[in-house]
Amino acid sequence: MKGLKVAAGLLARLGEAEGRSFAHARYRDSYRGICSLASSISKPIDDDDLQSQVLVEGKAQFRTAILNRPSVLNALNLNMGSRLNNLYTSWEDDPDIGFVAMKGSGRAFCAGGDMVAVYHLLNQGKREACKDFFATLYQFIYLLGTYLKPQVALLNGVTMGGGAGVSIPSTFRLATERTIFATPETLLGFHPDAGASFYLSHLPGHLGEYLALTGETLNGVEMIGCGLATHYTHSTKFRSVEERLGNLITDDPSVIETSLEEYGDLVHPDSTSVIHRIEAVDKCFSHDTVEEIIDALETEASKTNDPWCNSTLRRLNECSPLSLKVSLRSIRDGRLQTLDQCLVREYRMSLQGMAQQDLREVRQGVRARLVDKDLAPKWNPPRLGLVTEGMVDQYFSLLDGERDLELPIQQREAFT
């Protein structure tokens, strides 16, 4: 989590960003990529296919886990979470391995958890399989967040949702001009999870609330600016970075950092970047309720006619009203909690989301965005004013008959 609490000091290192329209087009493409997943979850998969979903490279004191489902932008499933847990545990215990890395195949690092697969599992009544997926993923993220060896996340492409969850805990996070970050869960009737309530809440000012509620994208330069990434290089030098890391024989973070800096680029944000609007973000997103945030944006828009205010209001209007209120509270809670506390709470919230009557929000969001792609979810409740405090409170309570997420907090110290 290096740099999250001092991210504002990194602004001098910012650089020329890709145009926002290009980033948004890539964002839409990432959804289309996930949508290509068929209901293969019901088909048997042989051991070779399971192994190939996470490949391993490495020599000397270095190992790389490669997320390898490029046809669905390396979306995470239960098998991948289990394999990553096993690999990282064995690498931590191996005295011959000094540090580890993670990257993705194709044009993505990782588009997040495979919510299309979760959607089909829920429709088939396989809720236990969904529980196993979330528990395994969150347990792996806790392992990453308490890992005893340096880690490098190579973010050369789409990095969203759970993909951010398995990369942000890394010691070093290398972004490029191809990197697109987002936590789009409110558009899916869900909540920013996989540790998002921890790392988003520690971003400068109220940027975390903005990203959590709107699901808007950041490019690689903007990730540097707010501390989500620690290094930036152009993708043409990406292979050279990998070769340099592969030749290192070290467990010293400073040696790894120096090697990454050798290929670093001095960059500056686009003039339209949200990084230049931190004051406006804080002014609007510091309010206690979603309704007050929207009122502040509307007031600011009427005074300034700022296109950013209007586009932000449009985006909030696309999101699940219930998810907006749940997510705002989650980020606010996360600001006062440790990583393990955030993951335990997010697990409760995920189970609640799967247990809601008719799976209304998750089913509607995933169907509208990723399956039918009609972009017309039927949210319930349909308006913020109909979302009661009791509905929000329910998301934060433990389901009857369920147990909290088990994490080895006595053996591994959590982030604060």
C-alpha positions in Angstrom: 0.0 0.0 0.0 3.0 2.2 -0.4 2.2 5.8 -1.1 -1.6 5.8 -0.5 -1.4 8.1 2.5 1.1 10.5 1.0 -0.3 10.4 -2.5 -0.8 14.2 -2.8 3.0 14.6 -2.8 3.3 12.6 -6.0 1.5 15.2 -8.1 4.8 16.5 -9.5 5.4 13.1 -11.1 2.2 13.2 -13.1 2.2 13.0 -16.8 0.5 13.3 -20.2 -2.6 11.2 -20.0 -4.7 9.5 -22.7 -7.9 11.3 -23.7 -10.8 10.6 -21.5 -13.0 9.6 -24.5 -10.4 6.9 -25.3 -10.4 5.7 -21.7 -14.2 5.5 -21.7 -14.2 3.5 -24.9 -11.7 1.1 -23.5 -13.9 0.9 -20.3 -16.9 -0.1 -22.5 -14.7 -2.6 -24.3 -13.8 -4.3 -21.0 -17.5 -4.9 -20.3 -17.9 -6.4 -23.7 -15.0 -8.7 -23.1 -16.5 -10.0 -19.9 -19.8 -10.5 -21.7 -18.2 -13.0 -24.0 -18.1 -15.6 -21.2 -20.6 -18.4 -21.9 -22.2 -20.5 -19.2 -19.1 -22.7 -19.2 -19.2 -22.8 -15.5 -21.5 -25.8 -15.7 -19.1 -27.8 -17.9 -16.3 -30.0 -16.5 -12.8 -28.5 -16.8 -9.7 -30.7 -16.9 -6.7 -30.2 -14.6 -4.6 -28.8 -17.4 -7.1 -26.1 -18.1 -7.4 -25.2 -14.4 -3.6 -24.9 -14.2 -3.4 -22.8 -17.3 -5.7 -20.1 -15.8 -2.8 -18.9 -13.7 0.6 -19.5 -15.3 4.0 -19.2 -13.7 7.2 -17.7 -15.0 10.4 -17.1 -13.2 14.1 -17.7 -12.7 16.7 -17.1 -10.0 14.9 -15.4 -7.0 11.9 -14.1 -9.0 8.4 -15.6 -9.7 5.6 -14.1 -11.8 1.9 -15.2 -11.6 0.2 -14.7 -15.0 -3.6 -14.3 -14.9 -4.5 -16.2 -18.1 -8.1 -15.9 -19.2 -7.6 -13.2 -21.9 -10.9 -13.9 -23.6 -12.7 -12.5 -20.5 -10.0 -10.0 -19.7 -8.5 -12.3 -17.0 -11.6 -12.2 -14.9 -11.1 -14.0 -11.6 -12.9 -17.2 -10.7 -12.7 -19.6 -7.7 -10.1 -21.8 -9.3 -7.8 -18.8 -9.9 -8.2 -17.5 -6.4 -7.4 -21.0 -5.0 -4.3 -21.4 -7.2 -3.0 -17.9 -6.4 -3.4 -18.6 -2.7 -1.4 -21.8 -3.0 1.3 -20.2 -5.2 1.9 -17.2 -3.1 1.9 -19.2 0.1 4.6 -21.6 -1.3 6.6 -18.7 -2.7 6.6 -16.9 0.7 7.8 -20.1 2.3 10.6 -20.7 -0.2 13.9 -19.1 1.0 15.2 -19.1 -2.6 12.6 -16.7 -3.8 13.3 -13.1 -3.1 10.2 -11.3 -4.6 7.2 -12.0 -6.7 5.1 -10.3 -9.4 1.7 -10.5 -11.0 0.6 -9.6 -14.6 -2.2 -10.4 -17.0 -2.3 -12.0 -20.4 -3.5 -10.0 -23.4 -4.8 -6.5 -23.2 -5.9 -6.6 -19.5 -4.3 -7.1 -16.1 -7.6 -8.2 -14.7 -11.2 -6.9 -15.2 -12.2 -8.1 -11.7 -14.2 -10.9 -10.4 -16.1 -12.9 -13.0 -19.6 -11.5 -12.2 -21.1 -13.1 -15.3 -20.2 -16.5 -13.8 -21.5 -15.4 -10.4 -24.8 -14.3 -12.1 -25.2 -17.8 -13.8 -24.3 -19.6 -10.5 -26.9 -17.6 -8.6 -29.5 -18.3 -11.3 -28.7 -22.0 -10.9 -29.2 -21.8 -7.2 -25.5 -22.4 -6.5 -25.1 -19.9 -3.8 -22.5 -21.9 -1.9 -20.2 -21.8 -4.9 -20.5 -18.0 -4.9 -19.7 -17.8 -1.2 -16.6 -19.9 -1.8 -15.5 -17.6 -4.6 -15.8 -14.4 -2.5 -14.2 -16.0 0.6 -11.3 -17.4 -1.4 -10.7 -14.1 -3.2 -10.8 -12.0 0.0 -8.5 -14.4 1.8 -6.0 -14.1 -1.0 -6.2 -10.3 -0.8 -5.4 -10.5 2.9 -2.4 -12.7 2.2 -1.2 -10.1 -0.3 -1.8 -7.3 2.2 0.3 -9.1 4.8 2.9 -10.6 2.5 6.5 -10.9 3.8 8.2 -10.5 0.5 8.2 -7.6 -2.0 5.6 -7.7 -4.7 5.3 -6.0 -8.1 2.0 -5.6 -9.9 2.5 -5.0 -13.6 -0.7 -3.2 -14.6 -0.4 -3.0 -18.4 -4.1 -2.9 -19.2 -7.6 -3.0 -17.7 -7.4 -3.1 -13.9 -10.9 -3.1 -12.4 -12.8 -4.3 -9.3 -11.2 -7.4 -8.0 -8.3 -6.9 -10.4 -7.5 -3.7 -8.4 -8.0 -5.8 -5.2 -5.3 -8.2 -6.1 -2.8 -5.5 -7.2 -3.2 -2.5 -4.9 -1.6 -4.4 -1.9 1.6 -4.9 -3.9 4.7 -3.1 -2.7 5.1 -1.6 -6.3 2.4 -1.0 -8.9 3.6 -0.2 -12.4 1.1 1.6 -14.7 1.4 2.4 -18.4 -0.6 4.4 -20.9 -2.7 1.3 -21.4 -3.8 1.1 -17.8 -7.5 1.7 -17.0 -8.6 1.6 -13.4 -12.2 1.6 -12.1 -14.4 0.2 -9.4 -17.7 -0.1 -11.3 -19.7 -2.1 -8.9 -22.5 0.4 -8.2 -23.3 0.1 -11.9 -23.8 -3.6 -11.3 -26.0 -3.3 -8.3 -23.1 -4.4 -6.0 -20.6 -2.6 -3.8 -16.8 -1.9 -4.3 -15.3 -4.9 -2.6 -12.1 -7.0 -2.7 -10.5 -4.5 -0.2 -11.7 -1.4 -2.1 -13.3 0.1 1.0 -9.9 0.1 2.5 -7.7 1.5 -0.2 -10.2 3.9 -1.7 -10.9 5.4 1.7 -7.2 6.1 2.1 -6.9 8.2 -1.2 -6.5 11.9 -1.0 -9.5 13.9 0.2 -12.8 12.4 -0.9 -11.5 10.9 -4.2 -12.4 7.5 -2.9 -16.0 8.3 -2.5 -16.1 9.8 -6.0 -14.5 6.6 -7.5 -16.7 4.2 -5.5 -20.0 5.9 -6.2 -19.5 6.8 -9.9 -17.4 3.9 -11.1 -15.5 6.4 -13.2 -12.1 5.5 -14.7 -8.6 6.6 -14.0 -5.7 6.2 -16.4 -2.2 5.2 -15.5 -1.0 8.8 -15.0 -3.9 9.5 -12.7 -3.2 6.4 -10.7 0.3 7.8 -10.1 -1.3 11.1 -9.0 -3.5 9.6 -6.3 -1.1 6.9 -5.2 -2.8 3.9 -6.7 0.3 3.3 -8.8 3.9 3.8 -7.6 5.6 3.8 -11.0 4.8 4.7 -14.6 6.4 3.6 -17.9 5.4 3.5 -21.5 4.2 0.1 -22.6 7.0 -0.1 -25.3 9.4 -0.5 -22.4 7.3 -3.1 -20.6 9.2 -6.1 -21.8 12.5 -4.5 -20.8 11.1 -3.9 -17.3 10.1 -7.6 -17.1 13.6 -8.7 -18.2 15.3 -6.4 -15.7 13.2 -7.8 -12.9 13.8 -11.3 -14.0 17.5 -10.9 -13.8 17.5 -9.5 -10.2 18.7 -11.6 -7.4 17.4 -9.8 -4.3 14.8 -9.5 -1.7 15.6 -5.8 -1.1 12.7 -3.5 -2.0 15.0 -0.6 -2.6 16.9 -2.6 -5.3 13.5 -3.4 -7.0 12.4 0.2 -6.7 15.7 1.4 -8.3 15.2 -1.0 -11.2 11.7 0.2 -11.8 12.8 3.8 -11.7 15.4 3.1 -14.4 12.5 2.7 -16.9 10.2 5.3 -15.4 8.7 8.2 -17.4 8.0 11.7 -16.1 4.4 12.4 -16.9 1.7 15.0 -16.4 -2.1 14.8 -16.2 -4.4 15.8 -18.9 -6.1 19.2 -18.2 -9.5 17.5 -17.9 -8.3 15.0 -15.3 -10.2 14.6 -12.0 -6.8 15.0 -10.4 -7.1 18.7 -11.2 -10.5 18.8 -9.6 -9.7 17.5 -6.1 -11.1 20.7 -4.6 -14.4 20.3 -6.4 -14.4 16.5 -5.5 -13.9 17.3 -1.9 -16.5 20.1 -1.9 -19.2 17.8 -3.3 -18.3 14.3 -2.1 -17.5 15.2 1.5 -21.2 15.4 2.4 -22.9 12.8 4.7 -25.5 11.4 2.3 -25.8 10.6 -1.3 -28.7 13.0 -1.6 -26.5 15.8 -0.2 -23.7 14.9 -2.6 -26.1 15.1 -5.6 -27.4 18.5 -4.3 -23.9 19.8 -4.1 -23.1 18.7 -7.6 -26.3 20.3 -8.9 -25.5 23.5 -7.1 -22.0 23.5 -8.5 -23.2 22.8 -12.0 -25.7 25.7 -11.9 -23.0 28.1 -10.7 -20.2 27.0 -13.0 -21.8 25.1 -15.9 -18.9 22.7 -15.4 -19.3 19.6 -17.8 -17.6 17.5 -15.1 -20.5 18.1 -12.7 -23.1 17.3 -15.3 -21.3 14.1 -16.4 -20.9 13.0 -12.8 -24.6 13.6 -12.1 -25.5 11.5 -15.2 -23.2 8.7 -14.0 -24.8 8.6 -10.5 -28.2 8.5 -12.1 -27.2 5.2 -13.9 -26.2 3.5 -10.6 -28.3 1.4 -8.2 -29.8 3.8 -5.6 -29.4 1.1 -2.9 -25.8 0.4 -4.0 -24.9 4.1 -3.9 -26.0 4.4 -0.2 -24.4 1.1 0.8 -21.1 2.0 -1.0 -20.9 5.4 0.6 -21.3 4.0 4.1 -18.7 1.3 3.2 -16.1 3.8 2.2 -16.7 5.9 5.3 -16.5 2.8 7.5 -13.3 1.7 5.8 -11.5 5.0 6.6 -11.6 3.9 10.3 -10.9 0.2 9.8 -7.9 -2.1 9.2 -7.6 -4.2 6.1 -8.9 -7.3 7.8 -11.9 -5.5 9.2 -12.8 -4.1 5.8 -12.6 -7.6 4.2 -14.7 -9.2 6.9 -17.3 -6.4 6.5 -17.2 -6.6 2.7 -17.8 -10.4 2.9 -20.9 -9.8 5.0 -22.1 -7.2 2.4 -21.4 -9.6 -0.5 -23.4 -12.4 1.1 -26.2 -9.9 1.8 -26.1 -8.9 -1.8 -26.6 -12.5 -2.9 -29.3 -13.1 -0.4 -31.6 -10.1 -1.3 -35.1 -11.0 -2.5 -35.0 -12.1 -6.1 -31.3 -11.0 -6.1 -32.8 -7.8 -7.4 -29.8 -5.5 -7.6 -27.0 -7.8 -8.6 -29.2 -9.7 -11.1 -30.4 -6.5 -12.7 -27.0 -4.8 -12.8 -25.1 -7.8 -14.3 -27.9 -8.6 -16.7 -28.2 -5.0 -18.0 -24.5 -4.3 -18.2 -22.9 -7.7 -19.0 -25.4 -10.2 -20.2 -28.3 -8.6 -22.2 -26.4 -5.3 -22.4 -29.5 -3.3 -22.8 -28.2 -0.8 -20.2 -31.7 -0.7 -18.7 -31.6 -2.2 -15.2 -34.8 -2.1 -13.1 -33.4 -1.0 -9.8 -35.5 -1.7 -6.7 -35.9 0.7 -5.0 -35.9 2.9 -8.2 -35.1 6.1 -6.4 -32.8 7.3 -3.6 -35.7 8.6 -1.6 -37.2 5.1 -1.4 -34.0 3.5 0.1 -34.5 3.3 3.8 -31.9 3.3 6.5 -33.0 -0.3 7.4 -32.2 -1.5 3.9 -28.7 -0.1 4.2 -28.2 -1.4 7.7 -29.1 -4.9 6.6 -26.2 -5.0 4.2 -23.8 -4.6 7.1 -25.3 -7.3 9.3 -24.3 -11.0 9.4 -26.8 -13.2 7.7 -28.6 -15.7 9.9 -26.8 -19.0 9.9 -23.7 -17.6 8.3 -20.2 -17.2 9.8 -17.9 -14.2 9.3 -14.9 -14.5 6.9 -12.0 -16.3 8.6 -8.7 -14.6 8.3 -5.4 -15.5 10.1 -5.2 -12.2 11.9 -3.3 -13.7 14.8 -0.5 -14.9 12.5 -0.4 -12.0 10.0 -0.6 -8.4 11.0 -3.1 -6.3 9.0 -2.7 -2.9 7.5 -4.1 0.0 9.5 
